[in-house]
Amino acid sequence: MYSTPRRQSGATLVEMAIIAPVFLLVLVAIIELSMMFFATLTMQYAVREGARFAITGRSSESATGNQQRYANVIAKIKDNSLGMYERTDPQISVNGTRYSTTSFSNGMFGAPGDIVVIQLDCGWPVTTPLLSSFFTKGVYQFTVAATMRNEIFP
């Protein structure tokens, strides 16, 4: 039988103590990067679904007008964002004009046959110290948009 000297048995423990924190930090950074890309793709899907709803010209039967239509488009985006809408706190632009969640304008989605561009400027807060230094103020900024032509609606 071969036996290891007593002083070598502690070397493995010391090596593990040195490598484990670095390995775990890299693992958490990979998970955070994955979440950032997931948020980007999820918000892209949500804005596309919101734009698909916007081009139909529909709004809720309980109310009419651009305010209700805008609220319905925002609700459609929120429904399809899997909770990322609140986390990313997007700034909404329609055809190049920025709107808040309460502001709107008449004709903001255009007339039948017009091109509609809905854009969301989003920010994902980065929590991993290894990654936060690569982003301004520790926030991953990204933009998603959808461009579609309005359908013929009444």
Secondary structure, DSSP 8 states (H G I E B T S, - for coil): -----HHHHHHHHHHHHHHHHHHHHHHHHHHHHHHHHHHHHHHHHHHHHHHHHHTTT---TT--SHHHHHHHHHHHHHHTTTTHHHHH--EEEETTEEE-SS---TTTT-STT-EEEEEEEEEEE---HHHHTTSGGGEEEEEEEEEEE-----
